Amino acid sequence: VLTSIYNIIKITNANMTTTIERIHTNHPRMSQIVIHNNIVYLSGQVDESLESTDVEAQTKGTLAKIDKLLADAGTDKSKMIRATIWLKDIEKDFKGMNKVWEEWVDQDNKPVRATTEAKLASPRLLVEIQVEAAK
């Protein structure tokens, strides 16, 4: 469950002032959202319900979380700049994840993207996605 906890830091030096805004900071190790210079950075997202062992269902759940977090940051998927996707088994799950991704992504504003295979934090996780977007 995400809560609306904010942390805004202003950094000032002789030549510039910059603001770093952190949203959903209730996690003990990270912020869910960091905004700096009108770029929104999301932490890696997974479908925490883990109700499905199917990559398509987990991808849909993960992308729904990303939609919500981007909205919380005042942006949306049409402004995505970059996406990084980690799959537990790229050979088995690449096609299914791509099917869901292609249905979800804004076809007129696709980000750059990298997909790789990785050992994820839980054996039940099949996909993790991290995105960056313009504000």
PyRosetta script that sets phi, psi and omega in degrees:
from pyrosetta import init, pose_from_sequence

init()
pose = pose_from_sequence("VLTSIYNIIKITNANMTTTIERIHTNHPRMSQIVIHNNIVYLSGQVDESLESTDVEAQTKGTLAKIDKLLADAGTDKSKMIRATIWLKDIEKDFKGMNKVWEEWVDQDNKPVRATTEAKLASPRLLVEIQVEAAK")
pose.set_psi(1, 126.6)
pose.set_omega(1, 179.2)
pose.set_phi(2, -94.1)
pose.set_psi(2, 139.5)
pose.set_omega(2, 175.0)
pose.set_phi(3, -116.8)
pose.set_psi(3, 160.2)
pose.set_omega(3, -177.1)
pose.set_phi(4, -90.1)
pose.set_psi(4, 76.1)
pose.set_omega(4, 176.0)
pose.set_phi(5, -105.2)
pose.set_psi(5, 128.3)
pose.set_omega(5, -176.1)
pose.set_phi(6, -117.1)
pose.set_psi(6, 150.3)
pose.set_omega(6, 174.9)
pose.set_phi(7, -142.3)
pose.set_psi(7, 116.4)
pose.set_omega(7, -179.6)
pose.set_phi(8, -116.4)
pose.set_psi(8, 127.2)
pose.set_omega(8, -179.9)
pose.set_phi(9, -120.0)
pose.set_psi(9, 131.9)
pose.set_omega(9, 173.0)
pose.set_phi(10, -107.0)
pose.set_psi(10, 130.3)
pose.set_omega(10, 178.2)
pose.set_phi(11, -113.2)
pose.set_psi(11, 126.1)
pose.set_omega(11, -177.5)
pose.set_phi(12, -126.8)
pose.set_psi(12, 134.6)
pose.set_omega(12, 168.8)
pose.set_phi(13, -133.4)
pose.set_psi(13, -174.1)
pose.set_omega(13, -173.9)
pose.set_phi(14, -61.1)
pose.set_psi(14, -27.3)
pose.set_omega(14, -172.8)
pose.set_phi(15, -107.7)
pose.set_psi(15, -15.2)
pose.set_omega(15, -176.3)
pose.set_phi(16, -160.7)
pose.set_psi(16, 160.5)
pose.set_omega(16, 171.2)
pose.set_phi(17, -124.3)
pose.set_psi(17, 131.7)
pose.set_omega(17, 178.6)
pose.set_phi(18, -129.6)
pose.set_psi(18, 147.5)
pose.set_omega(18, 179.4)
pose.set_phi(19, -116.0)
pose.set_psi(19, 134.4)
pose.set_omega(19, 173.6)
pose.set_phi(20, -116.2)
pose.set_psi(20, 120.8)
pose.set_omega(20, 179.8)
pose.set_phi(21, -109.7)
pose.set_psi(21, 131.0)
pose.set_omega(21, 179.2)
pose.set_phi(22, -117.3)
pose.set_psi(22, 129.8)
pose.set_omega(22, -177.0)
pose.set_phi(23, -123.2)
pose.set_psi(23, 144.0)
pose.set_omega(23, -177.0)
pose.set_phi(24, 59.3)
pose.set_psi(24, 64.7)
pose.set_omega(24, -175.1)
pose.set_phi(25, -97.2)
pose.set_psi(25, 12.7)
pose.set_omega(25, -175.2)
pose.set_phi(26, -77.2)
pose.set_psi(26, -7.7)
pose.set_omega(26, 177.2)
pose.set_phi(27, -75.1)
pose.set_psi(27, 139.1)
pose.set_omega(27, -175.4)
pose.set_phi(28, -67.9)
pose.set_psi(28, -19.4)
pose.set_omega(28, -175.7)
pose.set_phi(29, -113.2)
pose.set_psi(29, -12.3)
pose.set_omega(29, -173.2)
pose.set_phi(30, -163.3)
pose.set_psi(30, 164.9)
pose.set_omega(30, 167.6)
pose.set_phi(31, -91.6)
pose.set_psi(31, 147.8)
pose.set_omega(31, 175.2)
pose.set_phi(32, -76.5)
pose.set_psi(32, -31.2)
pose.set_omega(32, -177.6)
pose.set_phi(33, -136.7)
pose.set_psi(33, 135.4)
pose.set_omega(33, 170.2)
pose.set_phi(34, -129.2)
pose.set_psi(34, 132.8)
pose.set_omega(34, 178.3)
pose.set_phi(35, -119.2)
pose.set_psi(35, 127.2)
pose.set_omega(35, 178.6)
pose.set_phi(36, -146.0)
pose.set_psi(36, 131.8)
pose.set_omega(36, -179.4)
pose.set_phi(37, 50.3)
pose.set_psi(37, 42.5)
pose.set_omega(37, 178.4)
pose.set_phi(38, 62.8)
pose.set_psi(38, 21.8)
pose.set_omega(38, 171.6)
pose.set_phi(39, -111.7)
pose.set_psi(39, 131.7)
pose.set_omega(39, 179.9)
pose.set_phi(40, -101.2)
pose.set_psi(40, 124.1)
pose.set_omega(40, 178.4)
pose.set_phi(41, -112.3)
pose.set_psi(41, 123.9)
pose.set_omega(41, 174.7)
pose.set_phi(42, -101.6)
pose.set_psi(42, 145.3)
pose.set_omega(42, 171.7)
pose.set_phi(43, -71.0)
pose.set_psi(43, 166.2)
pose.set_omega(43, 178.4)
pose.set_phi(44, -59.6)
pose.set_psi(44, 133.6)
pose.set_omega(44, -176.3)
pose.set_phi(45, -114.1)
pose.set_psi(45, 142.3)
pose.set_omega(45, 176.3)
pose.set_phi(46, -134.6)
pose.set_psi(46, 162.7)
pose.set_omega(46, 174.0)
pose.set_phi(47, -84.5)
pose.set_psi(47, 97.8)
pose.set_omega(47, -174.2)
pose.set_phi(48, -73.1)
pose.set_psi(48, -13.0)
pose.set_omega(48, 179.1)
pose.set_phi(49, -65.5)
pose.set_psi(49, -31.5)
pose.set_omega(49, 179.7)
pose.set_phi(50, 47.1)
pose.set_psi(50, 30.8)
pose.set_omega(50, 178.1)
pose.set_phi(51, -73.8)
pose.set_psi(51, -17.1)
pose.set_omega(51, -176.3)
pose.set_phi(52, -124.3)
pose.set_psi(52, 144.4)
pose.set_omega(52, 172.5)
pose.set_phi(53, -101.4)
pose.set_psi(53, 18.0)
pose.set_omega(53, -178.4)
pose.set_phi(54, -103.0)
pose.set_psi(54, 128.5)
pose.set_omega(54, -177.1)
pose.set_phi(55, -63.6)
pose.set_psi(55, -33.5)
pose.set_omega(55, 179.8)
pose.set_phi(56, -64.5)
pose.set_psi(56, -45.5)
pose.set_omega(56, 179.4)
pose.set_phi(57, -65.6)
pose.set_psi(57, -42.1)
pose.set_omega(57, 178.3)
pose.set_phi(58, -65.3)
pose.set_psi(58, -37.1)
pose.set_omega(58, 178.0)
pose.set_phi(59, -65.3)
pose.set_psi(59, -43.8)
pose.set_omega(59, 177.5)
pose.set_phi(60, -59.0)
pose.set_psi(60, -45.4)
pose.set_omega(60, 178.8)
pose.set_phi(61, -63.1)
pose.set_psi(61, -40.6)
pose.set_omega(61, 179.0)
pose.set_phi(62, -65.3)
pose.set_psi(62, -44.4)
pose.set_omega(62, -179.5)
pose.set_phi(63, -67.5)
pose.set_psi(63, -32.5)
pose.set_omega(63, 175.4)
pose.set_phi(64, -63.8)
pose.set_psi(64, -40.5)
pose.set_omega(64, 175.9)
pose.set_phi(65, -63.1)
pose.set_psi(65, -41.4)
pose.set_omega(65, 179.5)
pose.set_phi(66, -63.0)
pose.set_psi(66, -43.4)
pose.set_omega(66, 176.2)
pose.set_phi(67, -55.7)
pose.set_psi(67, -45.5)
pose.set_omega(67, -178.4)
pose.set_phi(68, -65.2)
pose.set_psi(68, -45.6)
pose.set_omega(68, -179.1)
pose.set_phi(69, -65.1)
pose.set_psi(69, -40.7)
pose.set_omega(69, 176.7)
pose.set_phi(70, -61.3)
pose.set_psi(70, -41.4)
pose.set_omega(70, 177.2)
pose.set_phi(71, -62.8)
pose.set_psi(71, -42.0)
pose.set_omega(71, 177.5)
pose.set_phi(72, -59.5)
pose.set_psi(72, -29.6)
pose.set_omega(72, -179.7)
pose.set_phi(73, -89.6)
pose.set_psi(73, -2.3)
pose.set_omega(73, 178.2)
pose.set_phi(74, 84.6)
pose.set_psi(74, 28.4)
pose.set_omega(74, 178.8)
pose.set_phi(75, -143.1)
pose.set_psi(75, -170.2)
pose.set_omega(75, 178.7)
pose.set_phi(76, -155.8)
pose.set_psi(76, 176.6)
pose.set_omega(76, -174.6)
pose.set_phi(77, -63.7)
pose.set_psi(77, -19.8)
pose.set_omega(77, 178.3)
pose.set_phi(78, -69.0)
pose.set_psi(78, -13.6)
pose.set_omega(78, -179.4)
pose.set_phi(79, -108.4)
pose.set_psi(79, 12.3)
pose.set_omega(79, 178.3)
pose.set_phi(80, -63.5)
pose.set_psi(80, 139.8)
pose.set_omega(80, 178.4)
pose.set_phi(81, -104.2)
pose.set_psi(81, -43.0)
pose.set_omega(81, -174.7)
pose.set_phi(82, -147.2)
pose.set_psi(82, 145.4)
pose.set_omega(82, 173.2)
pose.set_phi(83, -133.3)
pose.set_psi(83, 138.7)
pose.set_omega(83, 173.1)
pose.set_phi(84, -121.7)
pose.set_psi(84, 129.6)
pose.set_omega(84, -176.8)
pose.set_phi(85, -123.5)
pose.set_psi(85, 131.7)
pose.set_omega(85, 176.0)
pose.set_phi(86, -114.3)
pose.set_psi(86, 129.0)
pose.set_omega(86, 177.1)
pose.set_phi(87, -114.4)
pose.set_psi(87, 141.3)
pose.set_omega(87, 176.8)
pose.set_phi(88, -64.3)
pose.set_psi(88, -41.8)
pose.set_omega(88, -178.9)
pose.set_phi(89, -137.0)
pose.set_psi(89, 94.7)
pose.set_omega(89, -173.7)
pose.set_phi(90, -64.3)
pose.set_psi(90, -35.9)
pose.set_omega(90, -179.9)
pose.set_phi(91, -65.4)
pose.set_psi(91, -41.3)
pose.set_omega(91, -177.8)
pose.set_phi(92, -78.6)
pose.set_psi(92, -38.6)
pose.set_omega(92, -165.7)
pose.set_phi(93, -110.0)
pose.set_psi(93, -6.2)
pose.set_omega(93, -176.4)
pose.set_phi(94, -58.9)
pose.set_psi(94, -46.4)
pose.set_omega(94, -177.4)
pose.set_phi(95, -63.8)
pose.set_psi(95, -46.0)
pose.set_omega(95, -179.4)
pose.set_phi(96, -65.3)
pose.set_psi(96, -42.6)
pose.set_omega(96, 177.5)
pose.set_phi(97, -63.0)
pose.set_psi(97, -44.4)
pose.set_omega(97, -179.9)
pose.set_phi(98, -61.9)
pose.set_psi(98, -36.5)
pose.set_omega(98, 178.2)
pose.set_phi(99, -57.7)
pose.set_psi(99, -48.5)
pose.set_omega(99, 179.8)
pose.set_phi(100, -68.0)
pose.set_psi(100, -44.0)
pose.set_omega(100, 179.9)
pose.set_phi(101, -56.9)
pose.set_psi(101, -47.3)
pose.set_omega(101, -176.4)
pose.set_phi(102, -65.6)
pose.set_psi(102, -30.6)
pose.set_omega(102, 175.5)
pose.set_phi(103, -72.7)
pose.set_psi(103, -30.7)
pose.set_omega(103, -174.2)
pose.set_phi(104, -89.1)
pose.set_psi(104, -42.7)
pose.set_omega(104, -171.6)
pose.set_phi(105, -64.9)
pose.set_psi(105, 144.9)
pose.set_omega(105, 175.6)
pose.set_phi(106, -69.3)
pose.set_psi(106, 111.2)
pose.set_omega(106, -173.6)
pose.set_phi(107, -64.2)
pose.set_psi(107, -21.4)
pose.set_omega(107, 178.5)
pose.set_phi(108, -90.1)
pose.set_psi(108, -9.3)
pose.set_omega(108, -174.8)
pose.set_phi(109, -142.1)
pose.set_psi(109, 57.0)
pose.set_omega(109, -178.7)
pose.set_phi(110, -74.8)
pose.set_psi(110, 138.2)
pose.set_omega(110, 177.3)
pose.set_phi(111, -82.6)
pose.set_psi(111, 170.5)
pose.set_omega(111, 165.5)
pose.set_phi(112, -70.3)
pose.set_psi(112, 153.9)
pose.set_omega(112, -174.1)
pose.set_phi(113, -150.4)
pose.set_psi(113, 144.1)
pose.set_omega(113, 171.7)
pose.set_phi(114, -129.0)
pose.set_psi(114, 141.5)
pose.set_omega(114, 177.2)
pose.set_phi(115, -131.4)
pose.set_psi(115, 134.3)
pose.set_omega(115, -179.8)
pose.set_phi(116, -144.4)
pose.set_psi(116, 166.3)
pose.set_omega(116, 176.1)
pose.set_phi(117, -93.8)
pose.set_psi(117, 140.3)
pose.set_omega(117, -179.3)
pose.set_phi(118, -154.4)
pose.set_psi(118, 155.3)
pose.set_omega(118, 171.3)
pose.set_phi(119, -80.0)
pose.set_psi(119, 117.4)
pose.set_omega(119, -175.6)
pose.set_phi(120, -90.3)
pose.set_psi(120, 171.6)
pose.set_omega(120, -171.7)
pose.set_phi(121, -63.6)
pose.set_psi(121, -26.3)
pose.set_omega(121, 179.1)
pose.set_phi(122, -132.2)
pose.set_psi(122, 143.0)
pose.set_omega(122, 179.6)
pose.set_phi(123, -61.4)
pose.set_psi(123, -23.3)
pose.set_omega(123, -179.5)
pose.set_phi(124, -82.0)
pose.set_psi(124, -15.5)
pose.set_omega(124, 178.8)
pose.set_phi(125, -76.2)
pose.set_psi(125, 135.3)
pose.set_omega(125, 178.6)
pose.set_phi(126, -110.6)
pose.set_psi(126, -22.3)
pose.set_omega(126, -174.7)
pose.set_phi(127, -149.7)
pose.set_psi(127, 142.7)
pose.set_omega(127, 171.5)
pose.set_phi(128, -135.7)
pose.set_psi(128, 139.2)
pose.set_omega(128, -177.1)
pose.set_phi(129, -132.8)
pose.set_psi(129, 134.1)
pose.set_omega(129, 175.6)
pose.set_phi(130, -124.0)
pose.set_psi(130, 135.2)
pose.set_omega(130, -179.5)
pose.set_phi(131, -131.4)
pose.set_psi(131, 158.8)
pose.set_omega(131, 171.0)
pose.set_phi(132, -127.3)
pose.set_psi(132, 143.3)
pose.set_omega(132, -177.8)
pose.set_phi(133, -145.4)
pose.set_psi(133, 154.3)
pose.set_omega(133, 172.6)
pose.set_phi(134, -75.4)
pose.set_psi(134, 151.1)
pose.set_omega(134, 179.8)
pose.set_phi(135, -76.8)
pose.dump_pdb("model.pdb")
